Amino acid sequence: MPSNQNPLGALPGRFRRERLLIVGCGDVGLRVARAVAGRMRVFALTSSPERVTALRERGITPLRGNLDEAATLGRLAALGTRVVHLAPPRSEGDAQWWRDARTAALLRALRLRSPPVSLVYASTSGVYGDRGGALVAEDALIAPATPRAQRRADAERLVRHFGRTTGVRSAILRIPGIYAPDRSGGTPRDRLLKGTPVLQARDDVYTNHIHADDLARALVASMWRARPLRVYNANDDTEMKMGEYFDLAADIYGLPRPPRVPRSTAQEQLPLVLLSFMGESRRMDNTRMKRELRVALRYPTVREGLAGG
């Protein structure tokens, strides 16, 4: 049997408990750690000294390192029996702006010694590009239109190559908008309180969502149930346009609905990042996630998630 298929057998007893390495342990990473508490020993890579104490308080062993400084990543080799990679690419690229140097550095470190059993990479639904509101499944050709999505597509390529050449069961989750009432920063309520406009109905776009707790559960399921080199859409069952989503959130929270503006004037009133989301419309098919990963959504639509989650 290849060494990466049974990484626990040759280790001393104190190490035979499954070990999870979380790379990019923000809000979702903390939810993943909470979901496996008591079943796995959890490590998290952090480049911030200020986060060390907070991670320890949650029962997570912090590892100092920086994905932008490859020399700091050596300790990751053979550490985690399973790895969840949540770290985004750099917000700005270098000369090869479409490359995800962070994922490349991580995978090089994981190759240094016995690789993990499984690796799950958190990608973005943005790799699909604009589909004009059509339903999109995982076997569709990707067409990333923004630099951010193009770097994610490069990371997917690197992860697939890593899986093929090492035998590590590598999976990719394509993730849309993440929400939760208790999510730190960027909640629907925050945006409503700012009065940020949305597009008028005839210009509006379909948008996809996943509750942060359901996403954490999908990531955990992927560590054991994902098929090798498999891609999964990680979204709920909602089929709703962006303006309708914020109207619903406003009604649930008892706040004014956001103003509607035409696309022709939106660029004068909205930040570029938000405009990029409003330039793409698609509906994601989550059948594969539910069938193969056996994820039963606790919040199947945003209505349940915003009201009760």
Backbone hydrogen bonds, N-H to C=O, Kabsch-Sander energy under -0.5 kcal/mol:
donor,donor_aa,acceptor,acceptor_aa,energy
5,Q,2,P,-1.7
6,N,2,P,-0.6
6,N,3,S,-0.8
9,G,6,N,-0.7
11,L,8,L,-1.6
15,F,12,P,-2.1
16,R,13,G,-1.6
20,L,41,R,-2.8
21,L,19,R,-0.5
21,L,82,R,-2.5
22,I,20,L,-0.6
22,I,43,F,-2.8
23,V,21,L,-0.6
23,V,84,V,-2.7
24,G,22,I,-0.7
24,G,45,L,-0.7
25,C,45,L,-0.7
26,G,24,G,-1.6
30,L,26,G,-2.4
31,R,27,D,-1.5
32,V,28,V,-2.2
33,A,29,G,-2.5
34,R,30,L,-2.1
35,A,31,R,-2.0
36,V,32,V,-1.4
37,A,34,R,-0.8
38,G,40,M,-0.5
39,R,36,V,-2.4
40,M,36,V,-1.5
41,R,18,E,-2.5
42,V,40,M,-0.5
43,F,20,L,-3.3
44,A,61,T,-2.1
45,L,22,I,-2.1
46,T,63,L,-2.8
51,R,48,S,-1.5
52,V,49,P,-1.0
55,L,51,R,-2.4
56,R,52,V,-2.1
57,E,53,T,-2.3
58,R,54,A,-0.7
58,R,55,L,-0.9
59,G,56,R,-1.9
60,I,55,L,-2.3
61,T,42,V,-2.9
63,L,44,A,-2.6
65,G,46,T,-2.1
66,N,69,E,-0.5
69,E,66,N,-2.2
72,T,69,E,-2.4
73,L,70,A,-1.8
76,L,73,L,-2.1
77,A,74,G,-1.5
79,L,76,L,-1.8
80,G,76,L,-0.6
81,T,19,R,-1.6
82,R,19,R,-2.0
83,V,118,S,-2.1
84,V,21,L,-2.6
85,H,83,V,-0.5
85,H,120,V,-3.2
86,L,23,V,-3.4
86,L,84,V,-0.8
87,A,23,V,-1.0
97,W,95,A,-1.1
99,R,96,Q,-2.1
101,A,99,R,-0.9
104,A,100,D,-1.8
105,A,101,A,-2.2
106,L,102,R,-2.3
107,L,103,T,-2.5
108,R,104,A,-1.9
109,A,105,A,-1.9
110,L,106,L,-2.2
111,R,107,L,-1.1
112,L,109,A,-1.3
117,V,81,T,-2.9
118,S,81,T,-1.1
119,L,169,R,-2.1
120,V,83,V,-2.6
121,Y,171,A,-2.7
122,A,85,H,-2.5
123,S,121,Y,-1.0
123,S,173,L,-2.8
125,S,175,I,-2.2
127,V,124,T,-1.4
128,Y,125,S,-1.8
129,G,126,G,-1.1
131,R,281,S,-1.6
133,G,281,S,-2.5
134,A,131,R,-1.7
136,V,283,R,-2.9
140,A,137,A,-1.7
143,A,127,V,-2.0
145,A,126,G,-0.5
150,Q,146,T,-2.4
151,R,147,P,-2.0
152,R,148,R,-1.6
153,A,149,A,-2.2
154,D,150,Q,-1.8
155,A,151,R,-2.0
156,E,152,R,-2.3
157,R,153,A,-1.9
158,L,154,D,-2.2
159,V,155,A,-2.5
160,R,156,E,-2.5
161,H,157,R,-2.3
162,F,158,L,-2.4
163,G,159,V,-2.4
164,R,160,R,-2.5
165,T,161,H,-2.3
166,T,162,F,-1.6
167,G,163,G,-1.8
169,R,117,V,-2.2
170,S,168,V,-1.2
171,A,119,L,-2.5
172,I,230,R,-2.5
173,L,121,Y,-2.7
174,R,172,I,-0.5
174,R,232,Y,-3.0
175,I,123,S,-1.0
175,I,173,L,-0.7
177,G,208,N,-1.8
179,Y,210,I,-1.8
183,R,180,A,-2.2
185,G,183,R,-0.7
191,R,187,T,-1.8
192,L,188,P,-2.4
193,L,189,R,-2.6
194,K,190,D,-1.2
195,G,191,R,-0.6
195,G,192,L,-1.1
196,T,191,R,-1.6
198,V,259,P,-2.5
200,Q,261,V,-2.4
203,D,200,Q,-1.7
204,D,200,Q,-0.9
204,D,201,A,-0.8
207,T,240,M,-2.1
210,I,177,G,-1.9
212,A,179,Y,-2.4
215,L,211,H,-2.4
216,A,212,A,-2.1
217,R,213,D,-1.9
218,A,214,D,-2.2
219,L,215,L,-2.4
220,V,216,A,-2.2
221,A,217,R,-2.5
222,S,218,A,-2.0
223,M,219,L,-1.1
223,M,220,V,-0.6
224,W,220,V,-0.7
224,W,221,A,-1.0
225,R,221,A,-3.2
226,A,222,S,-1.1
229,L,170,S,-1.9
230,R,170,S,-0.7
230,R,227,R,-1.6
232,Y,172,I,-2.6
234,A,174,R,-2.6
234,A,232,Y,-0.5
235,N,233,N,-0.8
236,D,209,H,-2.9
237,D,300,P,-2.7
240,M,207,T,-0.7
242,M,205,V,-2.5
245,Y,241,K,-2.2
246,F,242,M,-2.0
247,D,243,G,-2.1
248,L,244,E,-2.5
249,A,245,Y,-2.3
250,A,246,F,-2.3
251,D,247,D,-2.3
252,I,248,L,-2.4
253,Y,249,A,-2.5
254,G,250,A,-0.9
255,L,250,A,-2.6
261,V,198,V,-2.4
265,T,262,P,-1.3
266,A,262,P,-1.0
267,Q,263,R,-0.7
268,E,265,T,-1.4
269,Q,266,A,-1.7
270,L,266,A,-1.9
275,L,271,P,-2.2
276,S,272,L,-2.0
277,F,273,V,-1.2
278,M,274,L,-1.7
279,G,276,S,-0.8
280,E,277,F,-1.2
282,R,206,Y,-1.0
283,R,134,A,-2.4
285,D,136,V,-2.5
286,N,284,M,-0.6
290,K,286,N,-1.9
291,R,287,T,-2.6
292,E,288,R,-2.8
293,L,288,R,-0.8
293,L,289,M,-1.1
295,V,289,M,-1.0
296,A,294,R,-0.7
297,L,295,V,-0.7
305,G,301,T,-1.9
306,L,302,V,-3.1
307,A,303,R,-1.8
308,G,304,E,-2.6
309,G,305,G,-1.6
